[in-house]
Amino acid sequence: MGASAMAERLLIMRHGEAAAGRPDAERELTPHGVEEARRMGRWLAAREDLDLPRLRLLASPYVRARQTAAWIAEPLGLEVEPLPLITPDDPPEAVVEWLLGEPDDRPLMLVSHMPLVGALTGLLVEGRGDHGLGFPTAGVAELEAEIRAAGCARLARFTAPVDLN
């Protein structure tokens, strides 16, 4: 692939609806949250425009994100990789730095949390993370970028489970 080739798409997803409770890292999906994640997994699996067999799927180590990612992975036949630096309050700048160090020749999906998903999307698209997107549970932002750096991405599509009825 030449230098002018577009990097593969970057998908940023918020976990499905989770039950209240503490400790935060151990909160689980509600039955509704499971249904949201399953619906999004089926929707992604039906997509013809993403190179799904080569999708790299990474999730926050928190239970609700890992559960969500598992429902995405199942219809795609993928493994989920844990990524410790995408928990709710991690700095989006650190995630962008990580992205820049990774090869961008495969589509990449991050399953994470608010406020990080909103701030990260804002940082990649607008160049600033202080007024990021508000993500509904199980919402997915799809970004296109020549380079996965602050201010360099374009929001190609945003889909939430409610859009798939």
C-alpha positions as MATLAB code, in Angstrom:
seq = 'MGASAMAERLLIMRHGEAAAGRPDAERELTPHGVEEARRMGRWLAAREDLDLPRLRLLASPYVRARQTAAWIAEPLGLEVEPLPLITPDDPPEAVVEWLLGEPDDRPLMLVSHMPLVGALTGLLVEGRGDHGLGFPTAGVAELEAEIRAAGCARLARFTAPVDLN';
ca = [
       0.000    0.000    0.000;
       1.349    3.397   -0.954;
       1.611    6.311    1.398;
      -1.489    7.860   -0.128;
      -3.687    4.877    0.749;
      -6.321    5.566    3.374;
      -5.779    3.995    6.744;
      -8.404    1.431    7.605;
     -11.474    2.637    9.471;
     -11.363    3.225   13.217;
     -14.491    2.351   15.196;
     -15.000    3.689   18.700;
     -17.778    2.050   20.708;
     -19.301    2.664   24.106;
     -20.274   -0.448   26.063;
     -23.920   -1.463   26.362;
     -26.131   -0.411   29.259;
     -24.616   -1.517   32.567;
     -26.089   -2.110   35.999;
     -25.339    0.377   38.753;
     -23.024   -0.632   41.553;
     -19.465   -0.614   42.725;
     -16.638   -1.284   42.201;
     -16.970    0.371   38.833;
     -14.628   -2.037   37.043;
     -16.910   -4.971   37.912;
     -20.267   -3.563   36.758;
     -22.007   -5.930   34.338;
     -24.284   -5.397   31.384;
     -28.026   -5.392   32.054;
     -30.212   -7.672   29.906;
     -30.987   -4.556   27.828;
     -27.254   -3.870   27.526;
     -26.666   -7.415   26.283;
     -29.401   -6.956   23.681;
     -27.827   -3.633   22.580;
     -24.422   -5.263   22.163;
     -25.879   -8.283   20.335;
     -27.802   -6.013   17.976;
     -24.692   -4.012   17.162;
     -22.694   -7.222   16.655;
     -25.252   -8.532   14.161;
     -25.326   -5.168   12.386;
     -21.546   -5.090   12.066;
     -21.420   -8.710   10.895;
     -23.810   -7.828    8.048;
     -21.650   -4.937    6.824;
     -20.017   -5.472    3.433;
     -17.912   -2.300    3.494;
     -15.620   -3.136    6.421;
     -12.788   -5.650    6.197;
     -14.291   -7.600    9.085;
     -12.098  -10.734    8.980;
      -9.130   -8.436    9.603;
     -10.818   -6.269   12.238;
      -8.742   -5.840   15.376;
     -11.074   -5.654   18.377;
      -9.806   -4.160   21.624;
     -11.687   -3.628   24.870;
     -11.231   -1.915   28.186;
     -10.472   -4.437   30.944;
     -13.675   -3.399   32.766;
     -16.298   -6.168   32.785;
     -19.037   -4.265   30.911;
     -16.678   -3.390   28.053;
     -15.333   -6.948   27.813;
     -18.888   -8.330   27.785;
     -19.892   -5.871   25.049;
     -16.822   -6.731   22.978;
     -17.571  -10.447   23.332;
     -21.016   -9.910   21.764;
     -19.373   -7.994   18.918;
     -16.693  -10.651   18.464;
     -19.024  -13.650   18.406;
     -20.797  -13.150   15.031;
     -17.503  -11.982   13.504;
     -15.469  -14.940   14.775;
     -12.915  -12.605   16.357;
     -10.825  -12.578   19.514;
     -10.958   -9.618   21.902;
      -7.659   -8.039   22.956;
      -7.604   -6.212   26.304;
      -6.310   -2.637   26.189;
      -5.694   -1.253   29.705;
      -5.445    2.403   28.660;
      -9.096    2.809   27.585;
     -10.876    2.796   30.961;
     -13.401    5.620   31.593;
     -11.070    8.311   32.891;
      -7.946    7.591   30.893;
      -6.610   10.600   28.944;
      -7.602   10.547   25.270;
      -4.156   11.901   24.365;
      -2.580    8.654   25.588;
      -4.919    6.645   23.356;
      -4.048    8.783   20.323;
      -0.362    8.259   21.106;
      -0.995    4.507   21.269;
      -2.914    4.590   17.958;
      -0.043    6.392   16.251;
       2.326    3.626   17.337;
       0.130    0.838   15.939;
      -0.017   -0.239   12.276;
      -3.120    1.159   10.573;
      -3.427   -1.460    7.847;
      -6.350   -3.196    9.580;
      -9.677   -1.775   10.715;
      -9.605   -1.218   14.457;
     -12.417   -1.160   17.004;
     -12.114    0.096   20.562;
     -14.842   -0.815   23.074;
     -14.624    1.629   25.941;
     -16.541    4.055   28.165;
     -17.801    7.588   28.560;
     -16.246   10.068   29.030;
     -13.253    8.607   27.166;
     -15.073    7.586   23.964;
     -16.536   11.070   23.566;
     -13.301   12.858   24.361;
     -11.264   10.566   22.098;
     -13.647   11.082   19.167;
     -13.569   14.845   19.752;
      -9.788   14.855   19.921;
      -9.375   12.842   16.704;
     -11.987   14.827   14.742;
     -11.823   18.345   16.203;
      -8.316   18.318   17.626;
      -9.682   18.851   21.145;
     -11.239   16.477   23.610;
     -13.027   18.895   25.914;
     -16.392   18.875   24.107;
     -16.508   15.411   22.664;
     -19.501   13.530   21.335;
     -22.156   12.276   23.698;
     -22.318    8.533   23.100;
     -25.472    6.585   23.902;
     -24.830    3.079   25.263;
     -23.518    0.752   22.533;
     -23.096    3.700   20.150;
     -20.381    3.357   17.504;
     -18.486    6.226   15.883;
     -16.705    5.338   12.640;
     -13.731    7.505   11.799;
     -11.743    7.809    8.603;
      -8.258    9.261    8.778;
      -5.121    9.356    6.669;
      -3.338    9.320   10.004;
      -4.872    8.507   13.379;
      -3.817   11.753   15.041;
      -5.547   14.662   16.797;
      -7.646   16.728   14.413;
      -6.924   14.411   11.462;
     -10.039   12.236   11.397;
     -13.456   12.604    9.830;
     -16.600   11.228   11.457;
     -17.928    9.010    8.649;
     -20.880    7.526   10.500;
     -22.453    7.279   13.939;
     -24.791    4.421   14.787;
     -26.639    3.540   17.985;
     -28.814    0.480   18.664;
     -31.961    2.632   18.432;
     -31.023    3.429   14.799;
     -31.304   -0.258   13.866;
     -34.949   -0.873   14.688;
];
